[in-house]
Amino acid sequence: MQVTVEVPDDLAAALNLYHRDPPGAALEAMALEAFRERKLTGYQLRTLLGIPSRFDFWDFLKERQIESYSVEDLEHDLATMKTVLPSA
């Protein structure tokens, strides 16, 4: 799916100061919000953002101050993995 967003020029200039890759930053923001709302699992977020390993993923979350990975989060991720990978 491709999403196009129009941003006024004055705001686009400000966004470019903070993000060298505005489309990537927008994707990351949407994906993180979906992860927080439990619409994406950790595995799905990792895959979507191209994060190569679980260790890199944990570092990614820590850098963004998302450190509360609970037992419920783990159980949710495991259940999702079982539907995606039946042999897991």
C-alpha positions in Angstrom: 0.0 0.0 0.0 1.2 3.5 -0.8 0.1 6.5 1.2 0.6 10.1 0.1 0.4 13.0 2.5 0.5 16.6 1.5 2.2 19.0 3.9 2.3 22.8 3.6 5.7 24.0 2.4 6.5 25.9 5.5 5.9 22.8 7.7 7.7 20.5 5.2 10.8 22.6 5.6 10.6 22.3 9.4 10.1 18.5 9.2 13.1 18.1 6.9 15.2 19.7 9.6 14.4 16.9 12.0 14.1 14.0 9.7 16.3 13.3 6.7 13.7 10.7 5.5 10.2 12.1 6.2 8.4 9.1 4.6 10.4 6.8 6.8 9.7 8.9 9.9 6.0 8.9 9.1 6.0 5.1 8.6 7.9 4.6 11.9 5.4 6.9 13.8 2.4 5.1 12.4 3.9 1.7 13.1 4.9 2.6 16.6 1.4 3.8 17.4 -0.1 0.6 16.0 2.4 -1.3 18.2 1.4 0.7 21.3 -2.3 0.0 20.5 -1.5 -3.8 20.1 -2.5 -3.7 16.4 1.0 -4.9 15.5 3.1 -7.4 17.3 6.8 -6.9 18.0 7.6 -9.3 15.2 5.3 -7.4 12.8 6.8 -4.0 13.8 10.3 -5.4 13.4 9.5 -6.8 9.9 7.8 -3.6 8.8 10.7 -1.4 9.8 13.4 -3.8 8.7 14.9 -4.3 12.1 17.2 -7.3 11.7 17.2 -8.9 15.2 15.3 -9.0 18.5 18.3 -7.4 20.2 18.2 -4.5 17.7 14.5 -4.3 18.2 14.8 -4.0 22.0 17.4 -1.2 21.4 15.1 0.5 19.0 12.3 0.5 21.6 14.6 1.7 24.3 15.8 4.6 22.2 12.2 5.6 21.8 11.4 5.2 25.5 9.1 2.2 24.9 10.5 -0.2 27.4 7.4 -1.8 29.0 7.3 -5.2 27.3 5.0 -7.1 29.6 4.1 -10.8 30.0 0.9 -10.0 28.2 2.9 -8.5 25.3 5.0 -11.7 25.1 1.9 -13.9 25.2 0.2 -11.8 22.4 3.4 -12.1 20.3 3.6 -15.8 20.8 -0.1 -16.3 19.9 0.5 -14.3 16.7 3.6 -16.3 15.9 1.7 -19.5 16.3 -0.9 -18.4 13.7 1.8 -17.2 11.3 4.2 -20.1 11.9 2.1 -23.1 12.8 5.2 -25.2 13.8 6.2 -22.6 16.4 
